Amino acid sequence: MGRQLSTLCWACLFTVASHANNIQVGPVSLIVSDPLRKIAFLEFSLRWENSWKTSSNHDAAWVFAKFSFNGEPWQHLHFSREGHENISEIPVNLQPEHHKKQASYHPVHNPVVGFLVHRSTPGTGTLNIDKISLRWDYGFDAIDSPGELSIRLFAIEMVYVPEGPFYLGDGISSGTFRLSNANQPILIGDFPVVLKCEDTSYDDPQLEGSGIWVHGKKGISTNSDNPTDINPDFPLGYHSFYCMKYEVSQQQYADFLNTLAPGQAAVRAYTAGGSRHNIILSGGRFQSSTPHLPNNWMSWADALAYADWAALRPLSETEYEKACRGV
């Protein structure tokens, strides 16, 4: 998902209360304002507890939607880039994110896949937004008339990780990131360094060999001596990004399964139970008796499928280490 949206550990979503910070999306109203130009607005309320904004960082909600036309398979809803409004007294930012942040916005080839909603002024406590209105030019999603539409709106709690330098490695553990000539933590900043990993025969040969060239702002190169193949878009972690606050919950994963085709859901679902995993298929819908618990029994493929469904991506290893350090 773009410049700032990352996941490896996921958070809490939806139209029902969860036990993280009780994020809730109110009922969704679809208002067609211009049928000739195929423009509509999705209006809804959004609420979660323990929200904050300080001078250094803030939390946020990642809001995205799915639609089904005439009972057909659920599809991702692509919002318009402009025309959105916070119809409440609470000052919040509505930050549209298109699919590929490095490329220019395009309503079809690089559309807006969701919104980051967060406080625009410092504060803490419950954030209760009475009404948000998001514009949808539904013609770009191949809809002629929205009369037979079903829409589901989802929200996931996120946290902002600001731009800045950070360390990789701890100088003690085996096989961790390290300096090119010693097992010492390496600082990633606005300057070039050669990053290596101890030779344990389990990691990338380039990292275990001569290392890779890394520059916080400029990117990475596999040529440590003469960086000519620099990738400026690799999510190294120096630039700011958002990550999810919590693990994916069982309710969150059940909602994901409930917007898949039956054959797709059968591949991605685990319903055998055990170890506090309580997702079952009942009456044609997936549900859990412990919706607030983390969704264990997820494979790497399951995690990737969920991230793709939510218009997110996995965290890189370096982003994960920065987020865990809290710097």
C-alpha positions as CSV (number, residue, x, y, z in Angstrom):
1,M,0.0,0.0,0.0
2,G,2.0,3.1,-1.0
3,R,4.5,5.3,0.8
4,Q,3.3,4.9,4.4
5,L,1.2,1.9,4.8
6,S,2.8,-1.2,6.1
7,T,1.9,-4.2,8.0
8,L,3.3,-7.3,9.6
9,C,1.4,-7.2,12.8
10,W,-2.2,-6.1,12.2
11,A,-4.9,-4.4,14.1
12,C,-8.6,-4.2,14.8
13,L,-11.3,-3.4,12.4
14,F,-15.0,-3.0,11.7
15,T,-18.6,-2.4,12.3
16,V,-18.6,-4.2,15.6
17,A,-16.7,-3.3,18.7
18,S,-13.3,-4.9,19.3
19,H,-11.3,-5.1,22.5
20,A,-8.2,-3.1,21.4
21,N,-9.3,0.5,21.4
22,N,-12.9,-0.3,20.6
23,I,-12.8,1.1,17.0
24,Q,-16.2,1.3,15.5
25,V,-17.5,2.3,12.1
26,G,-21.1,3.6,12.1
27,P,-23.7,2.6,9.6
28,V,-22.8,3.6,6.0
29,S,-25.1,5.7,3.9
30,L,-24.6,5.9,0.1
31,I,-25.8,9.2,-1.3
32,V,-25.8,9.6,-5.1
33,S,-25.3,13.3,-5.8
34,D,-24.8,13.3,-9.5
35,P,-26.1,10.2,-11.4
36,L,-25.0,11.6,-14.8
37,R,-21.4,12.0,-13.7
38,K,-21.7,8.9,-11.5
39,I,-20.7,10.6,-8.3
40,A,-21.8,9.4,-4.9
41,F,-20.7,9.9,-1.2
42,L,-20.3,7.4,1.6
43,E,-21.3,8.9,4.9
44,F,-20.4,7.2,8.2
45,S,-19.3,7.8,11.8
46,L,-16.0,6.7,13.2
47,R,-14.9,6.2,16.8
48,W,-12.1,4.7,18.8
49,E,-10.7,5.0,22.3
50,N,-7.2,6.1,23.5
51,S,-6.4,8.1,20.4
52,W,-3.5,10.6,20.6
53,K,-1.5,13.2,18.7
54,T,1.7,14.7,20.1
55,S,4.5,16.7,18.5
56,S,6.3,13.6,17.5
57,N,3.7,11.1,16.4
58,H,0.0,10.1,16.4
59,D,-2.3,7.2,15.9
60,A,-4.8,6.9,13.0
61,A,-7.5,4.7,11.4
62,W,-7.0,3.1,8.1
63,V,-10.4,3.2,6.4
64,F,-11.3,1.2,3.3
65,A,-14.4,-0.3,1.7
66,K,-15.6,-3.2,-0.4
67,F,-18.7,-3.4,-2.6
68,S,-20.8,-6.1,-4.2
69,F,-23.0,-5.4,-7.2
70,N,-26.0,-7.6,-7.7
71,G,-24.6,-10.2,-5.4
72,E,-21.4,-10.6,-7.4
73,P,-18.0,-11.1,-5.7
74,W,-16.8,-8.4,-3.4
75,Q,-14.5,-5.8,-4.9
76,H,-12.3,-3.1,-3.5
77,L,-13.9,0.3,-3.6
78,H,-11.6,3.1,-5.1
79,F,-12.4,6.5,-3.7
80,S,-11.9,9.8,-5.5
81,R,-8.9,11.8,-4.7
82,E,-10.8,15.0,-3.8
83,G,-14.2,16.1,-2.6
84,H,-14.1,14.6,0.9
85,E,-15.4,16.2,4.0
86,N,-15.2,15.9,7.8
87,I,-18.8,16.9,8.8
88,S,-18.1,17.1,12.5
89,E,-16.7,19.5,15.1
90,I,-13.7,17.2,15.8
91,P,-10.6,18.5,13.8
92,V,-9.3,15.5,11.9
93,N,-7.3,15.0,8.7
94,L,-8.6,12.8,5.9
95,Q,-5.5,11.6,4.1
96,P,-6.2,9.7,0.8
97,E,-3.6,7.1,-0.1
98,H,-3.4,5.8,-3.7
99,H,-2.1,2.4,-4.6
100,K,1.5,3.3,-5.7
101,K,2.6,6.4,-3.8
102,Q,5.7,6.8,-5.9
103,A,3.6,7.2,-9.1
104,S,1.1,9.9,-10.0
105,Y,-2.5,9.4,-9.1
106,H,-4.8,8.0,-11.7
107,P,-8.5,7.1,-11.1
108,V,-8.1,3.7,-12.8
109,H,-4.4,2.8,-13.0
110,N,-3.4,4.2,-9.6
111,P,-6.5,4.9,-7.6
112,V,-7.1,5.9,-4.0
113,V,-7.5,2.6,-2.0
114,G,-8.2,4.1,1.4
115,F,-7.9,6.9,3.9
116,L,-5.8,7.6,6.9
117,V,-8.0,9.4,9.4
118,H,-6.2,11.1,12.4
119,R,-6.3,14.1,14.7
120,S,-5.1,17.4,13.2
121,T,-4.4,19.0,16.5
122,P,-2.7,17.6,19.7
123,G,-4.9,15.7,22.0
124,T,-5.6,12.4,23.8
125,G,-8.6,10.3,24.6
126,T,-11.7,8.9,22.7
127,L,-12.0,10.3,19.2
128,N,-15.6,10.4,18.2
129,I,-16.2,11.7,14.6
130,D,-19.9,12.2,14.0
131,K,-19.9,12.1,10.2
132,I,-17.3,11.7,7.5
133,S,-18.2,12.0,3.8
134,L,-16.0,10.3,1.2
135,R,-16.5,10.9,-2.5
136,W,-16.7,7.9,-4.8
137,D,-16.8,8.3,-8.6
138,Y,-18.4,4.9,-9.0
139,G,-18.1,4.9,-12.8
140,F,-14.4,4.3,-12.5
141,D,-15.3,1.1,-10.7
142,A,-17.4,0.0,-13.7
143,I,-20.8,0.8,-11.9
144,D,-23.5,2.4,-14.1
145,S,-26.1,2.7,-11.3
146,P,-25.5,2.0,-7.6
147,G,-29.1,0.8,-7.0
148,E,-28.1,-2.9,-6.4
149,L,-25.0,-2.2,-4.4
150,S,-23.9,-3.7,-1.0
151,I,-21.1,-1.8,0.7
152,R,-19.0,-2.7,3.7
153,L,-16.7,-0.2,5.4
154,F,-13.7,-1.3,7.5
155,A,-11.3,0.6,9.8
156,I,-8.0,-0.6,11.3
157,E,-6.0,1.2,14.0
158,M,-2.6,2.4,12.9
159,V,0.3,4.2,14.5
160,Y,2.7,6.7,12.8
161,V,6.4,6.1,12.8
162,P,8.2,9.4,12.1
163,E,11.1,9.9,9.7
164,G,14.5,9.7,11.3
165,P,17.7,7.6,12.0
166,F,17.5,4.3,13.8
167,Y,19.8,1.4,14.7
168,L,19.8,-2.2,13.3
169,G,21.2,-5.1,15.2
170,D,22.1,-5.4,18.9
171,G,25.8,-6.4,18.9
172,I,25.0,-9.6,20.9
173,S,22.7,-11.9,19.0
174,S,23.8,-14.3,16.2
175,G,22.8,-13.6,12.6
176,T,21.6,-10.0,13.2
177,F,22.3,-6.9,11.1
178,R,25.7,-5.5,11.8
179,L,28.5,-3.2,10.6
180,S,30.6,-4.5,7.7
181,N,33.6,-5.2,9.9
182,A,32.2,-5.9,13.4
183,N,29.2,-7.3,15.2
184,Q,28.0,-3.9,16.3
185,P,24.7,-2.1,15.8
186,I,24.6,0.0,12.7
187,L,23.0,3.4,12.5
188,I,20.8,4.0,9.4
189,G,20.6,7.8,8.7
190,D,21.1,10.4,6.1
191,F,24.5,9.0,5.0
192,P,25.8,5.9,3.3
193,V,26.8,2.8,5.2
194,V,27.5,-0.9,4.3
195,L,25.1,-3.2,6.0
196,K,25.9,-6.8,6.6
197,C,24.6,-9.9,8.4
198,E,26.7,-12.5,10.2
199,D,27.5,-15.5,8.0
200,T,25.2,-18.2,9.3
201,S,24.4,-19.7,5.9
202,Y,20.7,-18.9,6.5
203,D,20.5,-15.4,5.2
204,D,20.9,-13.6,1.9
205,P,24.4,-14.3,0.4
206,Q,24.9,-10.6,-0.4
207,L,24.2,-9.6,3.2
208,E,26.5,-12.4,4.5
209,G,29.2,-11.5,2.0
210,S,30.3,-8.1,1.0
211,G,27.1,-6.5,2.3
212,I,24.7,-3.9,0.7
213,W,25.0,-0.2,0.4
214,V,22.4,1.7,2.4
215,H,21.5,5.3,2.6
216,G,18.5,6.4,4.7
217,K,17.1,9.0,2.3
218,K,18.5,7.6,-1.0
219,G,17.7,3.9,-0.8
220,I,19.7,0.7,-1.1
221,S,22.1,-0.9,-3.6
222,T,23.4,-4.5,-3.9
223,N,26.7,-3.1,-5.0
224,S,28.4,-2.1,-1.7
225,D,31.6,-0.7,-3.4
226,N,30.1,1.3,-6.2
227,P,26.3,1.8,-5.8
228,T,25.0,2.2,-9.3
229,D,21.7,0.2,-9.0
230,I,20.2,2.2,-6.2
231,N,16.5,1.5,-5.4
232,P,15.1,4.7,-3.9
233,D,11.7,3.1,-3.2
234,F,12.7,0.2,-1.0
235,P,10.9,0.6,2.4
236,L,14.0,0.9,4.5
237,G,12.4,2.6,7.4
238,Y,14.2,6.0,7.5
239,H,11.2,7.7,5.9
240,S,8.0,7.9,7.8
241,F,5.4,5.1,7.6
242,Y,2.3,3.8,9.3
243,C,2.1,0.3,10.9
244,M,-0.8,-1.5,12.6
245,K,-1.1,-1.2,16.4
246,Y,-2.1,-4.8,17.1
247,E,-2.1,-8.3,15.7
248,V,-4.9,-9.2,13.3
249,S,-7.9,-10.3,15.5
250,Q,-10.2,-13.3,14.8
251,Q,-13.1,-10.9,14.0
252,Q,-10.9,-9.0,11.6
253,Y,-9.9,-12.2,9.8
254,A,-13.5,-13.5,9.8
255,D,-14.6,-10.2,8.1
256,F,-11.9,-10.8,5.5
257,L,-13.1,-14.4,4.9
258,N,-16.7,-13.2,4.6
259,T,-15.9,-11.0,1.5
260,L,-14.1,-13.8,-0.4
261,A,-15.7,-16.3,-2.8
262,P,-16.4,-19.6,-1.1
263,G,-13.5,-21.3,-2.9
264,Q,-11.1,-18.6,-1.9
265,A,-12.3,-18.6,1.7
266,A,-11.9,-22.4,1.9
267,V,-8.2,-22.0,1.0
268,R,-7.6,-19.2,3.5
269,A,-9.7,-20.4,6.4
270,Y,-8.6,-22.5,9.4
271,T,-11.6,-23.8,11.4
272,A,-10.2,-26.8,13.2
273,G,-9.9,-24.9,16.5
274,G,-7.3,-25.3,19.3
275,S,-5.0,-22.9,21.1
276,R,-7.8,-20.4,21.6
277,H,-8.6,-20.2,17.8
278,N,-12.4,-20.1,17.5
279,I,-13.2,-19.1,13.9
280,I,-16.0,-21.4,12.6
281,L,-18.2,-21.4,9.5
282,S,-21.9,-21.3,10.5
283,G,-24.8,-20.6,8.3
284,G,-22.5,-19.7,5.4
285,R,-20.6,-17.0,7.4
286,F,-17.4,-17.1,9.3
287,Q,-17.6,-16.0,12.9
288,S,-15.6,-16.3,16.2
289,S,-16.8,-16.7,19.8
290,T,-13.6,-14.8,20.8
291,P,-13.5,-12.0,18.2
292,H,-11.0,-9.9,20.2
293,L,-8.3,-12.5,20.4
294,P,-5.3,-12.5,18.0
295,N,-5.8,-14.7,14.9
296,N,-3.3,-17.5,15.4
297,W,-2.9,-20.3,12.8
298,M,-2.2,-17.8,10.1
299,S,0.3,-18.9,7.4
300,W,2.6,-16.4,5.6
301,A,0.3,-16.8,2.5
302,D,-2.7,-16.0,4.7
303,A,-1.0,-12.9,6.0
304,L,-0.1,-11.7,2.5
305,A,-3.7,-12.4,1.3
306,Y,-5.1,-10.4,4.2
307,A,-2.7,-7.5,3.6
308,D,-3.6,-7.4,-0.1
309,W,-7.3,-7.4,0.8
310,A,-6.9,-4.4,3.1
311,A,-4.7,-2.5,0.6
312,L,-1.7,-2.8,2.8
313,R,1.7,-4.5,2.5
314,P,4.0,-6.4,4.9
315,L,6.6,-4.4,6.9
316,S,10.2,-4.8,5.7
317,E,12.6,-6.3,8.2
318,T,14.2,-2.9,8.7
319,E,10.9,-1.1,9.2
320,Y,9.9,-3.7,11.8
321,E,13.1,-3.3,13.7
322,K,12.7,0.5,13.8
323,A,9.1,0.3,14.9
324,C,10.0,-2.2,17.7
325,R,12.8,0.1,19.0
326,G,10.4,3.0,19.2
327,V,12.8,5.5,17.7
